[in-house]
Structure formats: C-alpha cells, structure tokens
C-alpha cells in the first residue's frame, strides 16, 4: 500500500518537471535568438574628417649620466681539508 503511494508521488513530481521543461522550451523557441545590434560611429558623432596637423618643435631627450658600476667583489673560497683515516 505504501509502495503505491510513493510511486504516485514520484510520478507527480516527474510530471510537473516535464510540464516545466515543456514550458521552458516553448518560451525559448518563441523568443528566438537575440542578434547583436551594430552601430555606426558616424551616427553618434558629426565629423568632417578634416584633421588639423600641428607641428611642434622637437625636444632632445635629456641624457643622464649613469653612475659607474663597481666590479663585484669576489668572495674568498672556503677551504675544506679532507683527512683520510689510516
């Protein structure tokens, strides 16, 4: 008896899920794909495309003298004596 009630509840849940999926698919089909809308820049800005060229005097870059690098100091090598036991 309890087994039949459990099957009825499960079948009701599956039926509701199927109805929800069908509604979702129908809405997706009718709304269609959204295509991107492209805009032309000339629609927003009025431009006559006449550029005015202004010449500026060229400045020479300032040359900074780099300090002379000193040679790196060498470290004294460690001396290890290995003694052989006789």
VEXLO-740707 format. One record per residue (C-alpha): x, y, z; residue in three letters; residue number from 1; chain. Coordinates in Angstrom, 1 decimal, decimal comma. Layout:
! VEXLO-740707
X	Y	Z	lummi	zapa	romar
X	Y	Z	ALA	NUM	A
...
This chain:
! VEXLO-740707
X	Y	Z	lummi	zapa	romar
0,0	0,0	0,0	UNK	1	A
2,8	2,5	0,9	UNK	2	A
4,7	1,5	-2,2	UNK	3	A
1,8	2,6	-4,5	UNK	4	A
1,6	6,0	-2,7	UNK	5	A
5,4	6,5	-3,1	UNK	6	A
5,1	5,7	-6,8	UNK	7	A
2,2	8,2	-7,2	UNK	8	A
4,2	11,0	-5,5	UNK	9	A
7,3	10,3	-7,7	UNK	10	A
5,2	10,2	-10,9	UNK	11	A
3,5	13,5	-9,9	UNK	12	A
6,9	15,1	-9,4	UNK	13	A
8,2	13,8	-12,8	UNK	14	A
5,0	15,1	-14,5	UNK	15	A
5,5	18,5	-13,0	UNK	16	A
9,1	18,6	-14,1	UNK	17	A
8,1	17,6	-17,6	UNK	18	A
5,5	20,3	-17,8	UNK	19	A
8,0	22,9	-16,6	UNK	20	A
10,6	21,7	-19,2	UNK	21	A
8,0	21,9	-22,0	UNK	22	A
7,0	25,5	-21,0	UNK	23	A
10,7	26,5	-20,8	UNK	24	A
11,4	25,0	-24,3	UNK	25	A
8,3	26,8	-25,8	UNK	26	A
9,3	30,1	-24,3	UNK	27	A
12,9	29,7	-25,7	UNK	28	A
11,6	28,8	-29,1	UNK	29	A
9,2	31,7	-29,4	UNK	30	A
11,6	34,3	-28,1	UNK	31	A
14,3	33,4	-30,7	UNK	32	A
17,9	34,3	-30,8	UNK	33	A
19,0	37,8	-30,0	UNK	34	A
21,2	39,1	-32,7	UNK	35	A
23,8	41,7	-31,8	UNK	36	A
23,0	45,2	-32,9	UNK	37	A
25,9	47,1	-34,6	UNK	38	A
26,1	50,8	-34,6	UNK	39	A
28,0	53,1	-37,0	UNK	40	A
30,2	55,7	-35,2	UNK	41	A
29,1	58,4	-37,7	UNK	42	A
25,5	58,1	-36,3	UNK	43	A
26,7	59,4	-33,0	UNK	44	A
29,5	61,9	-33,9	UNK	45	A
29,4	64,5	-36,5	UNK	46	A
32,8	64,6	-38,0	UNK	47	A
34,0	66,1	-41,2	UNK	48	A
37,2	64,0	-41,1	UNK	49	A
39,4	67,1	-41,7	UNK	50	A
42,3	66,8	-39,4	UNK	51	A
44,4	69,8	-38,5	UNK	52	A
48,1	69,0	-38,3	UNK	53	A
50,1	71,0	-35,7	UNK	54	A
53,8	70,8	-35,8	UNK	55	A
55,7	71,1	-32,6	UNK	56	A
59,3	71,7	-32,0	UNK	57	A
61,2	68,5	-31,3	UNK	58	A
62,9	68,4	-27,9	UNK	59	A
66,0	66,5	-27,4	UNK	60	A
65,8	64,0	-24,6	UNK	61	A
67,8	64,8	-21,6	UNK	62	A
70,8	62,4	-21,2	UNK	63	A
71,5	61,4	-17,7	UNK	64	A
74,9	60,1	-16,8	UNK	65	A
74,7	56,7	-15,2	UNK	66	A
77,0	56,2	-12,2	UNK	67	A
79,9	53,9	-13,0	UNK	68	A
79,3	50,4	-11,7	UNK	69	A
81,9	49,0	-9,5	UNK	70	A
83,2	45,5	-10,2	UNK	71	A
81,5	43,0	-7,8	UNK	72	A
83,8	41,8	-5,0	UNK	73	A
84,9	38,2	-5,1	UNK	74	A
84,4	36,1	-2,1	UNK	75	A
87,2	34,0	-0,8	UNK	76	A
86,6	30,4	-1,5	UNK	77	A
86,2	28,2	1,6	UNK	78	A
89,0	25,7	2,0	UNK	79	A
88,0	22,3	3,2	UNK	80	A
90,5	19,8	4,2	UNK	81	A
89,6	16,2	3,9	UNK	82	A
91,6	13,9	6,1	UNK	83	A
91,8	10,3	5,3	UNK	84	A
91,9	8,0	8,3	UNK	85	A
94,7	5,5	8,1	UNK	86	A
